[in-house]
Amino acid sequence: MIVIKYFILFIILISSSIIGKFLSKKYVYRLEELEEMQSALNIFKTKIRYTYEPIPDIFSEIAKNSNKNISNIFKLAKQKMKEKTASISWEESLDETICNLKKEDINIIKKLSKLLGQTDVEGQISQIEITEKLLENQILEAQKEKEKNEKMYLKLGTVIGLAIVIILA
């Protein structure tokens, strides 16, 4: 009977540590997705400037070379462009894709849609550059949050698990 009790207490401790690790990862994933989006926008800007490819073709190429969540945004936007304008497609794809970005991150990325497919090359490039600068601020904020909260959640999960084990033991 005592072996079962200690086994259950061990499972509680491990489970709470895993939950803490899971909660800490959301900060890592947000930072990775922001950096991936910034990289994708840089590719987008370069393709617009030098290749003059249509936006759906550029989005398709970016989707192939991006991680899952960012790739899904570009894939969905490309699919929606068959029926809607580029700006509406971009906003809807950001709303519909599940990712680790905060609302304020998504709102910054949505600002890109204002001139997407509606102005000349230079207008679109300037809008992409503005979005990249705003994303840079979000990346710095995400790095600070990650440094502050990642360790806290890891330790908090373990401490809560230990507290439960001590109370139940």
C-alpha positions in Angstrom: 0.0 0.0 0.0 2.8 2.4 0.8 4.4 1.7 -2.6 1.3 2.8 -4.3 1.1 5.9 -2.2 4.7 6.9 -3.1 4.1 6.0 -6.7 1.1 8.3 -6.8 3.0 11.1 -5.1 5.9 10.7 -7.6 3.3 10.9 -10.5 1.9 14.1 -9.0 5.4 15.6 -8.8 6.3 14.7 -12.3 2.9 15.8 -13.7 3.2 19.3 -12.1 6.7 19.6 -13.4 5.6 18.7 -16.9 2.7 21.2 -16.7 5.2 23.9 -15.6 7.4 23.0 -18.5 4.4 23.2 -20.9 3.4 26.6 -19.6 6.9 27.9 -20.0 7.1 26.8 -23.6 4.5 29.2 -24.8 7.0 32.0 -24.3 9.6 30.2 -26.4 7.1 29.4 -29.1 5.9 33.0 -29.3 9.4 34.3 -29.7 10.1 31.7 -32.4 7.0 32.6 -34.3 7.7 36.3 -34.2 11.2 35.7 -35.5 9.9 33.4 -38.2 7.3 36.0 -39.2 9.9 38.7 -39.4 12.0 36.4 -41.6 9.0 35.6 -43.8 8.3 39.3 -44.3 11.9 39.9 -45.2 11.6 37.2 -47.9 8.3 38.7 -49.0 9.9 42.2 -49.3 12.8 40.8 -51.3 10.6 38.9 -53.7 8.4 41.9 -54.3 11.3 44.1 -54.9 13.4 41.9 -57.2 11.2 39.2 -58.8 7.8 40.9 -59.3 6.1 37.6 -58.7 2.4 37.7 -57.9 1.6 37.7 -54.2 0.0 34.2 -54.1 3.1 32.7 -55.6 5.3 34.4 -53.1 3.0 33.3 -50.2 3.2 29.7 -51.5 7.0 29.8 -51.5 7.1 31.3 -48.0 4.7 28.7 -46.7 7.0 25.9 -48.0 10.0 27.4 -46.1 8.4 28.4 -42.8 7.5 26.6 -39.6 4.0 25.1 -39.2 2.0 28.0 -37.7 3.5 30.7 -39.8 3.3 28.5 -42.9 -0.4 28.0 -42.2 -1.0 31.7 -42.2 0.6 32.1 -45.7 -1.1 29.0 -47.1 -4.5 30.1 -45.9 -4.0 33.6 -47.2 -3.0 32.2 -50.6 -6.1 30.0 -50.7 -8.4 32.9 -49.8 -6.8 35.1 -52.5 -8.6 33.0 -55.1 -11.9 34.6 -54.0 -11.0 37.7 -52.1 -8.5 40.6 -52.2 -5.0 40.2 -50.8 -5.7 42.5 -47.8 -8.9 40.7 -46.7 -7.3 37.3 -47.2 -4.3 38.3 -45.1 -6.5 39.6 -42.2 -8.8 36.6 -42.3 -5.9 34.1 -42.4 -4.4 35.8 -39.3 -7.7 35.5 -37.5 -8.3 31.9 -38.4 -4.8 30.4 -37.8 -4.1 29.1 -34.4 -0.7 30.2 -33.2 1.2 31.3 -30.1 1.2 35.0 -31.0 -0.6 37.5 -28.8 -3.4 39.7 -30.0 -1.1 42.7 -30.2 1.3 40.7 -32.4 -1.5 39.8 -34.7 -2.8 43.3 -34.9 0.7 44.6 -35.9 1.0 41.9 -38.6 -2.6 42.8 -39.8 -1.4 46.4 -40.5 0.5 45.0 -43.4 -2.9 44.3 -45.1 -3.6 48.1 -45.6 -1.5 48.3 -48.7 -1.1 44.7 -49.6 -1.8 44.2 -53.3 -3.4 47.7 -53.6 -0.4 50.0 -54.2 2.8 49.9 -56.3 5.9 47.9 -55.3 7.5 50.7 -53.3 4.3 51.3 -51.3 4.1 47.6 -50.4 7.8 47.5 -49.5 7.5 50.5 -47.2 4.5 48.9 -45.4 6.4 45.6 -45.0 9.4 47.6 -43.5 7.1 49.4 -41.1 5.6 46.0 -40.0 9.1 44.6 -39.6 10.2 47.5 -37.3 7.1 47.0 -35.2 7.7 43.3 -35.1 11.3 44.0 -33.9 9.8 45.7 -30.8 7.5 42.8 -30.2 10.5 40.4 -30.5 12.4 42.4 -27.9 9.3 42.3 -25.6 8.9 38.6 -26.2 12.6 37.9 -25.3 12.1 39.8 -22.0 9.0 37.9 -21.2 10.7 34.6 -22.0 13.6 35.3 -19.8 11.4 36.4 -17.0 8.6 33.8 -17.2 10.2 30.7 -18.6 12.3 29.9 -15.5 9.4 31.0 -13.2 6.9 28.5 -14.7 9.5 25.7 -14.7 10.3 26.2 -11.0 6.7 26.9 -10.1 5.5 23.6 -11.5 8.1 21.7 -9.5 7.5 23.7 -6.3 3.7 23.2 -6.5 4.2 19.5 -7.1 6.5 19.3 -4.1 4.0 21.2 -2.0 1.3 18.8 -2.9 3.5 15.8 -2.2 4.4 17.2 1.2 0.8 17.9 2.1 -0.3 14.4 1.0 2.7 12.6 2.5 
